């Protein structure tokens, strides 16, 4: 039987330094029937030229040059242009193991799932542990290869509690039907949060493995790493409110999980919020929500121990929660 075409969507913006290894890891896939969309989102460096050079090397590559409109709009364009039966998103500074596509495709077909998900691992901007040529040849982490097939409800619960299922569109494969009438929200950040719960519902069934097949780069210049606070940071809460409304209407049993997600979003925004008169209204809103939902989350046995501890602290002192969040943000990459 002929293997179906799979489209790999790669938004590209000012990543000349990292783009080559990313494309090389895609071209090295053991699953070869690929359409690779390199979407140059108005790059000001040599990224666009590099895309063109790779197009000359491999006929599976299509390059689209466009004005800069942001990651959400660029991914939407990729979905619109995709010819594949399945779609995968890869960020242009990340790397994928050689069997990434093949493994996710086999999982989806075997389970009859609209979405398959693998494990992922971060590496530092200048890290060398997974940057060598051996990554392009090896077949990922051979441990933890067992596959768990989840219903949409189980996967949504995991997503809301921020457990096995995350909000990123990367490290997963979608059947194209998942995106029928579904696109990333333009004009907002944290658009992944706003799309993924709807995609999980549309997929109906999700196949997941802990096997690490995706490697994402942590770098200072990436989209969401240490961005200066603006009102757009509140998009995280806006999307979390949508999740609350979604759970209330369609999945009432998931309300505790949705509340946990909303509480965590408020905590993360509080950790980023500068001090000063101009932010007092935002602080009061966050304080009210943290106390209100903290009282519920602290009694939720399915919430993580860290989330419940933060909720307990919020019931006692929101300023203390803020201090803890600031310390955590300085020592880790929060998302």
N, C-alpha and C positions, 0 to 999 in steps of 0.2 A: 504494500500500500504506500502511495506517495505521501511523504511527510508534508503537512500543511505549512504554508508560508507564515513565518513569525516576524513581526515588525518590532524593531528595537528603536525606541524614541530617545534621542540624546539632545537636550537643549544645550546650546553652547554660548557662553558669554565670557570673554576675557580670561580664557583658561589655556593660553598657548603653551604654558609651561607643563601642563598636566594632560593635555588632550591626547597626545600621541599614545602614551601607555594605555589610556582608556580605550581608544579605538583598537589598538593592537589586541587587547584582551577580548574584545567583541569579535574581531576577525579570527581569533584562535578557537572559537567555539566548536565543540564536537558536533553540534547541530548546525548544519550548513545552509539549510534553506531559509535564509534570512533576508529581510529588507531592513537596511540600516539608514535611518533618517537622522542626518546631522543638521540641526536647526540653528543656524547662526543668528542669534538675537541681537544684531547690530554691534558685534564686538569691535572694540577700538584697537585691539592688538592684532597679532598675526593669526588668531584662531580661525578666521574665515578662510584665509589662504591655505592654512594647514588642512582644513576640511576639503578644499578643492584638490589638494595634492593627493589625499587619500582616495578621493573619488576616482582619480585616474588609475589608481592601483587595483581597485576592486569594483566590479560592476554591480555589486549588491548595495553599494552606497549611493544614496541620493542626498544632495546638499541643497538646502534652501537658505538664502540670505534674506533677511528681513530687518525692518526698523526695530529698535529696541522697545519692546512692549511688556517685558517681564516674563518670569518663568511660567506662571499660570497660563497666560495667553499662548506662549510658545508650546507648551505641552498640549494645549487644546488643538493647536494647528497640527501637531504631530498625530493626534488621534484622528483628526479630520482627513489627513492625507494617507493614513495607514492603509495598506492593502492586505495585511496579514489577517489570518483567522484568530491569531493570538497577538497580544501586545505586551511589551516589556519596556519599562522606563529605567534608564541608566543615567546617573548624573555624570557630567563630562570630566570630573576630576576623580572619579571612582574607578575601581577595577572589579572584574568578575572572573571567577574561576572558569576553567575550560569547559566544564560540563554544566555550567549554570543553566543555560537555556534547555538543554536536553533533559536534565533532571527535573526541572520545573514542569516541562511539557509532559513527561512520563507520569509525574504525580497527578497532574490535572486530568489526564485521560484515564488513568487507572481508577481514580476516585469519582469520575464524572463531575468534577468540580469546575466552577466558573473562575476560580482563583486558586493559585498555588503560591506558597510562601516558603522561603528558606531562611536560614540563620545568616547573620551578618557580623562583621567585626570592624571596629574602627582602627585607623592607623594615623600616626602623627604626620604633620606636613612634611617633615624631613625624615620620617621613619624609613627604615631599610628592611624591616622584618618581612614585609610582603611585597616589596617593590621590585624584587629581582626578577629576571626572565623566567625563573622556575615557576612563578605563579601562573604564567600564561600557558604552561604545559601541564601542570598537575590538575587533578580532578577534585580540588576542594578538600575540606576536612572530612575524612572518612568516618569519623565518629558521629554518633547521634543521628544516624541515617533513618531511623524509624519515622514513619509518616502517621500523623494524626489527622483524621478527617473530621471536620467540625461543621455543625449546622451554622446557618447565618446567625442565629440567636447566641450560640456559644462563642462564635468569633466576635460578635458585637460586644459581649460581656468582657471578653479578653481585651478588646480595643479600648473600651471605656475605662477599664481598670489599669490600662497601660501595661499589660503583661505580654503574652506571646505574640499578639497581633499589634503592630504599630501603625501610625498614621501615614508613614512614608509610602509613596507609590513605587519606590525602588524595592529591591530584593523580593519581587513577586512577578507572576505572570497572570495576565487577565485574558479571558476569552473576550473577543471584541463586542459580544452582545452586552457585556457589563456596562459599556459606555453608550448604549442606546439612550439618547436623551440626557446623558450625564456628562458634565464637563467641570473643570476646575473654575472656581469663582474668581473672576478677573477683578483687579483693582484692590485686592486685599492680600495681606500676608497670612501665613499659616493656612493657606488654601488646602493643604494636604488634609488637615483636620476636617475641613468642611466637605471633602469629597469621599474620604475613605469609608466612613460608616455607611454611606449610600451605596458605594461600590460593593461592600461586603454583603449588604442586603440583596443587591442585584445578582451577585454571584450565586447565592443560594446555598452553596456548599464550598468549603475551603479546605484544601489539603496543605498541611504544614509539616515541615521538618526542621529540626534544630541544626541540621548540617550547615556549616558555614560555607557559603558560595559567593557571597558579596562582601566587598571590602570598601568601606567609605572613608574618605580622607577628611581629617579634621584640620582645617586651616583657617587662619585669621581673616582671610579675605572672602570666605564663603558667605552665602546669602544670609544666614541667620546667626553667624558666630559673633557675639559681642557687638550687636548693632546698637547705635545710640537710640535712646528711648524717644519715641514719638507717639502720638495718639494712635497710630496704626498698630502698636503693640497690643491694643485692646481688641484687635481682631481675634486674638486667641480666645478671649472671653465671649465674643460675639458668636463664634462658631460653637463654643461649648454650650451656650444658651440654646442654639439650634438643636444640639444633641439632646438637651433636656426636653425640649418640645417634641422631638422625634420619639423619644422613649415614652413620654406621657401618652402620646396618641397611638403608638403602634406596638410598643414593647413595655408595658407597665412593670413587668417583673424585672426589667433592667434599670428601673429608676435609681436604685441605690448605686449602681455602677455609673450611671450618668451624673449623679450628684458628686460622686468621687472625682470624676473627670472635671466637672465644673470647679470644685474646690481646688484641685491641683492647678487648674489654669489661673485662678485668682492668686494662688500662692506664687506661681512663677512670674506673673506680672508684678506683684508686690516686690519681689526680689530685684526686679529691674528698675522700679520706680525711683526716680531721683527725689531728693528732699527739696522742699521749697513751696512758697505760696501758690505757685502756678499749678501744683499737683494735688492740692488739698482735696478738691472734689473727687478726684480719682481715688485718693487714699481712703476717703470716707466710704465710697462705694465698695472698695475692696474689703475694708474692715467689716462692713455690714454683712457682706456675702460670706466672708471667712468665718465669722461667728455663727451665722445662720446655718450654713452647711457643715461647719465643723462639728456642731452638736449631733448631726445625723451621721456623718462619716465616722466619728469616733466609735460609734456603736455598730458599725458595719463589719461583720466578721470576714467578709471577702476582700475588703480593702487591704492593701499591703500594710505591714507593720509600720513602715516609715510614714505612710500617708496618715494612718491613725494617730501616730505620735504627733505629727504636725497639726492634725485636727485638735488633739487634746491641748496642745500648746496655744492654738488659736482661741480656744474657749477661755484660756487663762489670760493671754496677753498677745495681742496682734503685733505690737512693737517687737516683742521677743521673736515672733515668727518672722518678721521682716529682717531682723538681724541674722537669724539662722539662714534665711534665704540668700542674703547678701554674701555670707561666708561661703555657702555652698556654691554660689555662682562664680565666685573667685577661684575656687579650687576644682571645679568640674565644668564640663560643657553641658548645659541644661537644654532640653528640648521638649 
